[in-house]
Amino acid sequence: MDSTVLIFSENLKKYMERFQLKQSDIARITGVSQQSVSNWIAAKQMPRMGIIETLADYFAVKRSDLLENRGETPNTAETTQKWDDETLMIMETMKERPELKTLFSASRHAKKDDIETINKLIRSLSGLSNENQT
């Protein structure tokens, strides 16, 4: 058996424990079946790199943190936080609508004023009032 599969399996289990996630949560986050997640945990299969990237983004770590044997996982505020329901909903929506992911990526380095202007423009185009901002 490939050692990378075993290392990934152990690292995934550590992060799942740290984030208090079940296999069903991982399946929902990655958009795969619970059986696929079970196979990863049992070191029977390895996910594709895109899924590893999704998990790394979710756990706020590098892909190498999932793929390499580094002993314990980092113990930072980011890795111990459990995402709230609203954040999970946003992540799932961005996964379902790639154009939103593109918009988010483009706005990462924008100035606050520019983002507020774009927000007003989008709300105007969609007929939403600026008073109902979330």
BAPA-156461 format. One line per 8 residues: number of its first residue (from 1); for each residue x, y, z of N, C-alpha, C. Coordinates in pm, whole numbers, always signed. Example, Ala and Ser with C-alpha at 12.3 -4.5 7.8 and 13.67 -1.06 7.14 Angstrom:
2
1	+1319 -569 +780 +1230 -450 +780 +1320 -330 +780; +1285 -225 +708 +1367 -106 +714 +1290 +3 +787 $
***
This chain:
134
1	+84 -118 +0 +0 +0 +0 +88 +124 +0; +46 +224 -75 +120 +349 -88 +120 +424 +45; +237 +468 +89 +246 +538 +218 +172 +671 +215; +161 +734 +97 +88 +861 +87 -58 +843 +125; -117 +730 +85 -257 +701 +118 -273 +689 +269; -180 +620 +333 -185 +603 +479 -166 +737 +551; -72 +815 +504 -45 +945 +566 -167 +1036 +551; -224 +1039 +429 -343 +1122 +408 -456 +1077 +500 $
9	-477 +948 +511 -582 +894 +596 -565 +939 +741; -444 +926 +793 -417 +966 +932 -435 +1117 +951; -386 +1195 +856 -401 +1340 +867 -547 +1383 +859; -623 +1321 +769 -764 +1353 +757 -837 +1321 +888; -807 +1208 +947 -870 +1171 +1075 -836 +1272 +1184; -711 +1319 +1187 -671 +1418 +1288 -749 +1549 +1272; -759 +1594 +1147 -832 +1719 +1124 -982 +1701 +1151; -1036 +1587 +1115 -1178 +1563 +1143 -1203 +1567 +1294 $
17	-1115 +1508 +1370 -1130 +1510 +1515 -1116 +1652 +1569; -1018 +1722 +1520 -992 +1858 +1567 -1110 +1951 +1536; -1172 +1932 +1419 -1285 +2016 +1379 -1420 +1956 +1419; -1416 +1842 +1484 -1538 +1773 +1528 -1630 +1744 +1410; -1573 +1685 +1305 -1648 +1654 +1184 -1670 +1504 +1171; -1784 +1469 +1113 -1816 +1329 +1083 -1790 +1305 +935; -1794 +1179 +895 -1775 +1145 +754 -1879 +1215 +668; -2001 +1226 +717 -2107 +1292 +640 -2074 +1440 +618 $
25	-2010 +1503 +716 -1969 +1643 +699 -1863 +1656 +589; -1767 +1567 +591 -1662 +1569 +488 -1722 +1544 +351; -1817 +1451 +343 -1884 +1423 +216 -1955 +1548 +164; -2022 +1619 +253 -2094 +1741 +213 -1996 +1850 +169; -1888 +1867 +242 -1788 +1970 +211 -1722 +1944 +75; -1694 +1818 +47 -1621 +1783 -76 -1711 +1746 -193; -1839 +1723 -165 -1932 +1689 -273 -1917 +1547 -324; -1872 +1456 -237 -1859 +1316 -276 -1949 +1231 -186 $
33	-1957 +1103 -215 -2038 +1014 -133 -1970 +986 +0; -2050 +947 +97 -1995 +912 +227 -1907 +786 +214; -1939 +699 +117 -1858 +580 +94 -1717 +618 +49; -1706 +722 -34 -1573 +768 -77 -1492 +815 +43; -1557 +892 +131 -1488 +941 +251 -1445 +823 +337; -1532 +725 +351 -1498 +605 +428 -1375 +535 +370; -1368 +530 +238 -1251 +468 +172 -1123 +548 +196; -1134 +680 +203 -1015 +762 +233 -967 +735 +374 $
41	-1062 +730 +466 -1027 +710 +607 -968 +572 +630; -1018 +474 +556 -967 +338 +568 -840 +317 +486; -791 +422 +422 -670 +418 +339 -685 +319 +223; -808 +309 +171 -833 +223 +54 -822 +301 -76; -846 +430 -69 -841 +516 -187 -783 +650 -149; -741 +722 -252 -688 +857 -235 -777 +951 -315; -820 +1063 -258 -902 +1157 -335 -819 +1228 -442; -889 +1284 -540 -821 +1363 -643 -766 +1492 -581 $
49	-672 +1552 -648 -605 +1671 -595 -703 +1786 -572; -805 +1800 -656 -903 +1906 -636 -976 +1892 -504; -1003 +1771 -463 -1070 +1746 -336 -974 +1772 -220; -849 +1734 -238 -748 +1763 -136 -736 +1914 -118; -741 +1988 -228 -737 +2135 -222 -858 +2190 -147; -976 +2134 -173 -1098 +2176 -103 -1085 +2152 +47; -1033 +2036 +84 -1013 +2005 +226 -909 +2098 +289; -802 +2123 +218 -699 +2213 +270 -756 +2353 +292 $
57	-837 +2400 +198 -901 +2531 +214 -994 +2530 +334; -1070 +2425 +349 -1165 +2416 +461 -1092 +2419 +595; -985 +2341 +604 -909 +2333 +729 -810 +2450 +746; -801 +2535 +644 -708 +2649 +645 -564 +2603 +662; -526 +2502 +584 -389 +2450 +585 -340 +2435 +441; -215 +2399 +426 -159 +2371 +295 -192 +2228 +256; -194 +2200 +126 -217 +2062 +81 -113 +1968 +142; +9 +2017 +152 +116 +1932 +206 +88 +1891 +351 $
65	+10 +1971 +424 -26 +1933 +561 -115 +1810 +563; -186 +1785 +454 -270 +1666 +443 -192 +1548 +383; -91 +1578 +304 -23 +1473 +227 +109 +1426 +286; +164 +1502 +380 +295 +1467 +434 +285 +1433 +582; +376 +1348 +625 +382 +1309 +766 +463 +1413 +841; +394 +1496 +918 +462 +1601 +993 +437 +1587 +1142; +396 +1471 +1183 +363 +1452 +1324 +227 +1511 +1352; +218 +1593 +1453 +90 +1655 +1491 +51 +1763 +1392 $
73	-79 +1782 +1376 -130 +1891 +1294 -109 +2022 +1367; -97 +2132 +1296 -76 +2260 +1361 -189 +2291 +1459; -155 +2350 +1570 -255 +2383 +1671 -273 +2535 +1673; -345 +2584 +1573 -369 +2728 +1564 -516 +2754 +1580; -550 +2880 +1600 -692 +2917 +1614 -768 +2878 +1487; -703 +2893 +1371 -771 +2860 +1245 -804 +2712 +1237; -714 +2625 +1279 -739 +2483 +1263 -828 +2427 +1374; -845 +2498 +1482 -933 +2447 +1587 -1074 +2503 +1577 $
81	-1093 +2603 +1493 -1225 +2661 +1480 -1315 +2566 +1400; -1440 +2562 +1436 -1538 +2486 +1358 -1623 +2587 +1283; -1635 +2569 +1153 -1710 +2664 +1073 -1855 +2668 +1118; -1913 +2788 +1121 -2053 +2801 +1155 -2138 +2767 +1032; -2269 +2753 +1052 -2360 +2712 +945 -2360 +2811 +829; -2354 +2941 +859 -2355 +3041 +753 -2230 +3030 +666; -2116 +3007 +727 -1992 +2992 +651 -1999 +2867 +563; -2050 +2757 +617 -2065 +2635 +538 -2159 +2659 +420 $
89	-2268 +2733 +443 -2362 +2762 +336 -2294 +2843 +226; -2214 +2941 +265 -2143 +3023 +167 -2045 +2937 +87; -1973 +2849 +155 -1878 +2761 +87 -1949 +2670 -12; -2063 +2613 +29 -2138 +2525 -59 -2194 +2601 -179; -2242 +2723 -156 -2294 +2805 -266 -2183 +2837 -365; -2066 +2871 -315 -1954 +2901 -404 -1912 +2778 -483; -1925 +2662 -424 -1892 +2539 -495 -1992 +2513 -607; -2120 +2541 -579 -2226 +2518 -677 -2226 +2623 -788 $
97	-2179 +2743 -758 -2181 +2853 -854 -2040 +2908 -873; -1967 +2853 -970 -1828 +2893 -991 -1810 +3043 -1014; -1912 +3110 -1070 -1898 +3253 -1094 -1886 +3330 -962; -1946 +3280 -855 -1932 +3345 -725 -1792 +3325 -668; -1737 +3207 -693 -1600 +3181 -649 -1503 +3275 -722; -1529 +3296 -851 -1446 +3387 -929 -1458 +3529 -875; -1581 +3570 -844 -1604 +3704 -789 -1533 +3720 -655; -1543 +3618 -570 -1476 +3624 -440 -1325 +3632 -458 $
105	-1271 +3548 -544 -1126 +3548 -567 -1078 +3683 -618; -1155 +3744 -707 -1117 +3873 -762 -1123 +3983 -657; -1210 +3966 -557 -1227 +4071 -456 -1132 +4059 -337; -1057 +3952 -331 -971 +3928 -214 -875 +4041 -184; -825 +4108 -288 -725 +4212 -268 -781 +4352 -298; -912 +4358 -312 -976 +4488 -341 -984 +4571 -213; -991 +4701 -231 -1008 +4791 -118 -1152 +4784 -68; -1169 +4814 +59 -1303 +4808 +121 -1402 +4896 +45 $
113	-1362 +5017 +8 -1451 +5108 -65 -1494 +5048 -199; -1400 +4982 -267 -1433 +4920 -396 -1535 +4807 -378; -1518 +4729 -273 -1612 +4619 -246 -1751 +4675 -214; -1756 +4782 -136 -1885 +4844 -105 -1952 +4897 -231; -1875 +4953 -322 -1930 +5003 -449 -1986 +4888 -532; -1910 +4781 -543 -1956 +4664 -619 -2081 +4604 -554; -2082 +4598 -421 -2199 +4546 -348 -2323 +4628 -383; -2311 +4760 -382 -2424 +4848 -417 -2468 +4824 -561 $
121	-2373 +4807 -652 -2404 +4783 -792 -2481 +4652 -809; -2432 +4546 -746 -2499 +4416 -757 -2638 +4422 -697; -2652 +4486 -581 -2784 +4501 -519 -2879 +4581 -608; -2827 +4684 -672 -2909 +4764 -763 -2954 +4681 -883; -2862 +4605 -940 -2896 +4521 -1056 -2996 +4410 -1021; -2988 +4360 -898 -3078 +4251 -859 -3205 +4301 -792; -3218 +4433 -778 -3339 +4490 -720 -3346 +4485 -569; -3234 +4460 -502 -3231 +4457 -356 -3201 +4596 -303 $
129	-3261 +4631 -192 -3231 +4761 -132 -3103 +4752 -52; -3034 +4863 -40 -2910 +4867 +36 -2935 +4858 +187; -3060 +4880 +232 -3089 +4869 +375 -3085 +4724 +423; -3107 +4628 +332 -3113 +4487 +369 -2980 +4416 +350; -2872 +4486 +366 -2740 +4424 +346 -2712 +4323 +454; -2645 +4215 +414 -2603 +4112 +510 -2454 +4105 +513 $
***
